[in-house]
């Protein structure tokens, strides 16, 4: 990953699959990367990946589902 450049903007989007609506975070352009987090109190894609998403988004299309 390149250490130069501006961090990518992170957006929250929603999808409905199998009648269930859930959100995911997405940012960047390039080859896709999916970040998965564990479960527990207070766990979310934003809580787990907020610092790394914009950095990976410099070179990848990053998805972090809830």
FIROMI-274362 format. One record per residue: x, y, z of N, C-alpha, C, O in turn; residue number from 1; residue in one letter. Coordinates in steps of 0.1 Angstrom, whole numbers. Atoms other than C-alpha are relative to their C-alpha. Layout:
<recs>
{n.X=X	n.Y=Y	n.Z=Z	ca.X=X	ca.Y=Y	ca.Z=Z	c.X=X	c.Y=Y	c.Z=Z	o.X=X	o.Y=Y	o.Z=Z	pos=NUM	code=a}
...
</recs>
This chain:
<recs>
{n.X=8	n.Y=-12	n.Z=0	ca.X=0	ca.Y=0	ca.Z=0	c.X=9	c.Y=12	c.Z=0	o.X=19	o.Y=13	o.Z=7	pos=1	code=x}
{n.X=-8	n.Y=-12	n.Z=1	ca.X=13	ca.Y=34	ca.Z=-9	c.X=-3	c.Y=9	c.Z=13	o.X=-14	o.Y=9	o.Z=18	pos=2	code=x}
{n.X=2	n.Y=-8	n.Z=-12	ca.X=19	ca.Y=57	ca.Z=21	c.X=-3	c.Y=15	c.Z=-4	o.X=-5	o.Y=23	o.Z=5	pos=3	code=x}
{n.X=3	n.Y=-13	n.Z=4	ca.X=13	ca.Y=88	ca.Z=1	c.X=-14	c.Y=1	c.Z=-5	o.X=-21	o.Y=-9	o.Z=-8	pos=4	code=x}
{n.X=14	n.Y=-2	n.Z=5	ca.X=-19	ca.Y=104	ca.Z=-11	c.X=-10	c.Y=3	c.Z=11	o.X=-7	o.Y=1	o.Z=23	pos=5	code=x}
{n.X=11	n.Y=-4	n.Z=-9	ca.X=-51	ca.Y=115	ca.Z=4	c.X=-8	c.Y=-12	c.Z=4	o.X=-11	o.Y=-20	o.Z=-5	pos=6	code=x}
{n.X=9	n.Y=11	n.Z=-5	ca.X=-72	ca.Y=91	ca.Z=25	c.X=-13	c.Y=1	c.Z=-8	o.X=-18	o.Y=12	o.Z=-10	pos=7	code=x}
{n.X=13	n.Y=1	n.Z=7	ca.X=-104	ca.Y=80	ca.Z=7	c.X=-11	c.Y=3	c.Z=9	o.X=-11	o.Y=0	o.Z=21	pos=8	code=x}
{n.X=12	n.Y=-4	n.Z=-7	ca.X=-138	ca.Y=93	ca.Z=18	c.X=-8	c.Y=-13	c.Z=2	o.X=-10	o.Y=-21	o.Z=-7	pos=9	code=x}
{n.X=8	n.Y=12	n.Z=-4	ca.X=-159	ca.Y=66	ca.Z=36	c.X=-15	c.Y=4	c.Z=-1	o.X=-19	o.Y=14	o.Z=5	pos=10	code=x}
{n.X=14	n.Y=-2	n.Z=1	ca.X=-196	ca.Y=63	ca.Z=28	c.X=-8	c.Y=-11	c.Z=6	o.X=-3	o.Y=-23	o.Z=6	pos=11	code=x}
{n.X=9	n.Y=10	n.Z=-5	ca.X=-224	ca.Y=44	ca.Z=45	c.X=-11	c.Y=-3	c.Z=-10	o.X=-17	o.Y=7	o.Z=-15	pos=12	code=x}
{n.X=11	n.Y=4	n.Z=9	ca.X=-247	ca.Y=25	ca.Z=22	c.X=-8	c.Y=-12	c.Z=6	o.X=-4	o.Y=-18	o.Z=15	pos=13	code=x}
{n.X=9	n.Y=10	n.Z=-6	ca.X=-276	ca.Y=1	ca.Z=27	c.X=-3	c.Y=-10	c.Z=-11	o.X=-4	o.Y=-7	o.Z=-23	pos=14	code=x}
{n.X=4	n.Y=10	n.Z=9	ca.X=-286	ca.Y=-32	ca.Z=10	c.X=-11	c.Y=-9	c.Z=7	o.X=-10	o.Y=-11	o.Z=19	pos=15	code=x}
{n.X=10	n.Y=10	n.Z=-5	ca.X=-316	ca.Y=-55	ca.Z=14	c.X=2	c.Y=-13	c.Z=-7	o.X=2	o.Y=-14	o.Z=-19	pos=16	code=x}
{n.X=-3	n.Y=14	n.Z=5	ca.X=-309	ca.Y=-92	ca.Z=10	c.X=-8	c.Y=-10	c.Z=8	o.X=-7	o.Y=-10	o.Z=20	pos=17	code=x}
{n.X=8	n.Y=10	n.Z=-7	ca.X=-333	ca.Y=-120	ca.Z=18	c.X=-10	c.Y=7	c.Z=10	o.X=-13	o.Y=1	o.Z=20	pos=18	code=x}
{n.X=9	n.Y=-7	n.Z=-9	ca.X=-357	ca.Y=-94	ca.Z=34	c.X=6	c.Y=7	c.Z=11	o.X=-1	o.Y=12	o.Z=20	pos=19	code=x}
{n.X=-7	n.Y=-7	n.Z=-11	ca.X=-331	ca.Y=-81	ca.Z=58	c.X=8	c.Y=11	c.Z=-5	o.X=16	o.Y=10	o.Z=-15	pos=20	code=x}
{n.X=-8	n.Y=-12	n.Z=4	ca.X=-317	ca.Y=-46	ca.Z=55	c.X=11	c.Y=2	c.Z=9	o.X=10	o.Y=2	o.Z=21	pos=21	code=x}
{n.X=-12	n.Y=-3	n.Z=-8	ca.X=-282	ca.Y=-39	ca.Z=66	c.X=9	c.Y=10	c.Z=-6	o.X=8	o.Y=13	o.Z=-18	pos=22	code=x}
{n.X=-9	n.Y=-11	n.Z=6	ca.X=-256	ca.Y=-12	ca.Z=62	c.X=14	c.Y=-6	c.Z=-2	o.X=18	o.Y=-16	o.Z=4	pos=23	code=x}
{n.X=-14	n.Y=3	n.Z=2	ca.X=-220	ca.Y=-14	ca.Z=50	c.X=7	c.Y=13	c.Z=-3	o.X=1	o.Y=23	o.Z=-8	pos=24	code=x}
{n.X=-8	n.Y=-11	n.Z=3	ca.X=-192	ca.Y=11	ca.Z=47	c.X=8	c.Y=-3	c.Z=-13	o.X=11	o.Y=-15	o.Z=-15	pos=25	code=x}
{n.X=-7	n.Y=2	n.Z=12	ca.X=-175	ca.Y=16	ca.Z=14	c.X=9	c.Y=12	c.Z=-3	o.X=5	o.Y=23	o.Z=0	pos=26	code=x}
{n.X=-9	n.Y=-11	n.Z=4	ca.X=-146	ca.Y=37	ca.Z=1	c.X=10	c.Y=-5	c.Z=-10	o.X=13	o.Y=-17	o.Z=-12	pos=27	code=x}
{n.X=-10	n.Y=3	n.Z=9	ca.X=-120	ca.Y=39	ca.Z=-26	c.X=-4	c.Y=-6	c.Z=-13	o.X=-15	o.Y=-8	o.Z=-16	pos=28	code=x}
{n.X=2	n.Y=6	n.Z=13	ca.X=-115	ca.Y=25	ca.Z=-61	c.X=12	c.Y=-9	c.Z=-2	o.X=22	o.Y=-8	o.Z=4	pos=29	code=x}
{n.X=-10	n.Y=10	n.Z=2	ca.X=-95	ca.Y=-4	ca.Z=-73	c.X=-5	c.Y=-14	c.Z=3	o.X=-17	o.Y=-16	o.Z=4	pos=30	code=x}
{n.X=5	n.Y=13	n.Z=-3	ca.X=-96	ca.Y=-41	ca.Z=-66	c.X=-7	c.Y=-1	c.Z=13	o.X=-4	o.Y=6	o.Z=23	pos=31	code=x}
{n.X=8	n.Y=1	n.Z=-12	ca.X=-122	ca.Y=-51	ca.Z=-40	c.X=7	c.Y=-7	c.Z=12	o.X=14	o.Y=-17	o.Z=10	pos=32	code=x}
{n.X=-5	n.Y=5	n.Z=-13	ca.X=-113	ca.Y=-58	ca.Z=-4	c.X=-12	c.Y=0	c.Z=9	o.X=-19	o.Y=10	o.Z=11	pos=33	code=x}
{n.X=11	n.Y=1	n.Z=-10	ca.X=-139	ca.Y=-70	ca.Z=22	c.X=6	c.Y=-2	c.Z=14	o.X=14	o.Y=-11	o.Z=16	pos=34	code=x}
{n.X=-4	n.Y=1	n.Z=-14	ca.X=-133	ca.Y=-64	ca.Z=59	c.X=-11	c.Y=-5	c.Z=8	o.X=-22	o.Y=1	o.Z=8	pos=35	code=x}
{n.X=10	n.Y=6	n.Z=-8	ca.X=-152	ca.Y=-86	ca.Z=83	c.X=4	c.Y=2	c.Z=15	o.X=16	o.Y=1	o.Z=18	pos=36	code=x}
{n.X=-3	n.Y=-2	n.Z=-14	ca.X=-155	ca.Y=-79	ca.Z=120	c.X=-7	c.Y=-10	c.Z=9	o.X=-17	o.Y=-17	o.Z=4	pos=37	code=x}
{n.X=7	n.Y=10	n.Z=-9	ca.X=-165	ca.Y=-101	ca.Z=150	c.X=-12	c.Y=7	c.Z=6	o.X=-17	o.Y=17	o.Z=1	pos=38	code=x}
{n.X=12	n.Y=-5	n.Z=-6	ca.X=-195	ca.Y=-96	ca.Z=172	c.X=2	c.Y=2	c.Z=15	o.X=12	o.Y=-3	o.Z=21	pos=39	code=x}
{n.X=-1	n.Y=-3	n.Z=-14	ca.X=-201	ca.Y=-84	ca.Z=207	c.X=-6	c.Y=14	c.Z=2	o.X=-10	o.Y=21	o.Z=-7	pos=40	code=x}
{n.X=5	n.Y=-13	n.Z=-3	ca.X=-213	ca.Y=-53	ca.Z=225	c.X=8	c.Y=11	c.Z=-6	o.X=20	o.Y=12	o.Z=-4	pos=41	code=x}
{n.X=-6	n.Y=-12	n.Z=6	ca.X=-206	ca.Y=-21	ca.Z=206	c.X=8	c.Y=-3	c.Z=-13	o.X=15	o.Y=6	o.Z=-17	pos=42	code=x}
{n.X=-7	n.Y=3	n.Z=12	ca.X=-191	ca.Y=-39	ca.Z=176	c.X=-7	c.Y=5	c.Z=-12	o.X=-19	o.Y=2	o.Z=-14	pos=43	code=x}
{n.X=6	n.Y=-4	n.Z=13	ca.X=-197	ca.Y=-24	ca.Z=142	c.X=12	c.Y=2	c.Z=-10	o.X=23	o.Y=3	o.Z=-6	pos=44	code=x}
{n.X=-11	n.Y=-2	n.Z=10	ca.X=-178	ca.Y=-19	ca.Z=109	c.X=7	c.Y=14	c.Z=3	o.X=19	o.Y=14	o.Z=2	pos=45	code=x}
{n.X=-7	n.Y=-13	n.Z=-3	ca.X=-172	ca.Y=18	ca.Z=119	c.X=9	c.Y=-1	c.Z=12	o.X=20	o.Y=4	o.Z=11	pos=46	code=x}
{n.X=-9	n.Y=1	n.Z=-13	ca.X=-159	ca.Y=10	ca.Z=154	c.X=12	c.Y=-8	c.Z=-3	o.X=23	o.Y=-4	o.Z=2	pos=47	code=x}
{n.X=-11	n.Y=9	n.Z=2	ca.X=-136	ca.Y=-17	ca.Z=141	c.X=10	c.Y=5	c.Z=-11	o.X=22	o.Y=3	o.Z=-11	pos=48	code=x}
{n.X=-8	n.Y=-3	n.Z=11	ca.X=-124	ca.Y=-2	ca.Z=108	c.X=2	c.Y=14	c.Z=-4	o.X=7	o.Y=18	o.Z=-14	pos=49	code=x}
{n.X=0	n.Y=-15	n.Z=3	ca.X=-127	ca.Y=36	ca.Z=110	c.X=14	c.Y=5	c.Z=-4	o.X=15	o.Y=14	o.Z=-12	pos=50	code=x}
{n.X=-13	n.Y=-6	n.Z=3	ca.X=-90	ca.Y=42	ca.Z=109	c.X=7	c.Y=-6	c.Z=-12	o.X=14	o.Y=0	o.Z=-19	pos=51	code=x}
{n.X=-6	n.Y=7	n.Z=11	ca.X=-80	ca.Y=16	ca.Z=83	c.X=-7	c.Y=2	c.Z=-13	o.X=-1	o.Y=2	o.Z=-24	pos=52	code=x}
{n.X=8	n.Y=-1	n.Z=12	ca.X=-108	ca.Y=21	ca.Z=58	c.X=5	c.Y=11	c.Z=-10	o.X=8	o.Y=8	o.Z=-21	pos=53	code=x}
{n.X=-5	n.Y=-11	n.Z=9	ca.X=-96	ca.Y=55	ca.Z=44	c.X=14	c.Y=-3	c.Z=-5	o.X=17	o.Y=2	o.Z=-16	pos=54	code=x}
{n.X=-13	n.Y=2	n.Z=4	ca.X=-61	ca.Y=43	ca.Z=42	c.X=0	c.Y=-11	c.Z=-11	o.X=7	o.Y=-10	o.Z=-21	pos=55	code=x}
{n.X=1	n.Y=10	n.Z=10	ca.X=-69	ca.Y=11	ca.Z=23	c.X=-7	c.Y=5	c.Z=-13	o.X=-4	o.Y=0	o.Z=-24	pos=56	code=x}
{n.X=8	n.Y=-6	n.Z=11	ca.X=-93	ca.Y=31	ca.Z=1	c.X=9	c.Y=8	c.Z=-10	o.X=4	o.Y=11	o.Z=-20	pos=57	code=x}
{n.X=-9	n.Y=-6	n.Z=9	ca.X=-63	ca.Y=48	ca.Z=-14	c.X=3	c.Y=-8	c.Z=-13	o.X=5	o.Y=-3	o.Z=-23	pos=58	code=x}
{n.X=-4	n.Y=9	n.Z=11	ca.X=-56	ca.Y=17	ca.Z=-36	c.X=-11	c.Y=-10	c.Z=-3	o.X=-10	o.Y=-17	o.Z=-13	pos=59	code=x}
{n.X=10	n.Y=11	n.Z=1	ca.X=-87	ca.Y=-6	ca.Z=-31	c.X=-14	c.Y=6	c.Z=1	o.X=-16	o.Y=17	o.Z=6	pos=60	code=x}
{n.X=15	n.Y=-3	n.Z=-3	ca.X=-125	ca.Y=-5	ca.Z=-32	c.X=-3	c.Y=-9	c.Z=12	o.X=-3	o.Y=-21	o.Z=11	pos=61	code=x}
{n.X=1	n.Y=8	n.Z=-12	ca.X=-131	ca.Y=-15	ca.Z=4	c.X=-14	c.Y=0	c.Z=5	o.X=-21	o.Y=10	o.Z=5	pos=62	code=x}
{n.X=13	n.Y=2	n.Z=-5	ca.X=-163	ca.Y=-29	ca.Z=18	c.X=1	c.Y=-5	c.Z=14	o.X=9	o.Y=-14	o.Z=17	pos=63	code=x}
{n.X=0	n.Y=5	n.Z=-14	ca.X=-170	ca.Y=-33	ca.Z=55	c.X=-15	c.Y=-1	c.Z=4	o.X=-21	o.Y=8	o.Z=9	pos=64	code=x}
{n.X=14	n.Y=1	n.Z=-4	ca.X=-204	ca.Y=-48	ca.Z=62	c.X=-3	c.Y=-1	c.Z=15	o.X=6	o.Y=-5	o.Z=22	pos=65	code=x}
{n.X=5	n.Y=3	n.Z=-13	ca.X=-224	ca.Y=-48	ca.Z=94	c.X=-9	c.Y=-12	c.Z=0	o.X=-14	o.Y=-16	o.Z=10	pos=66	code=x}
</recs>
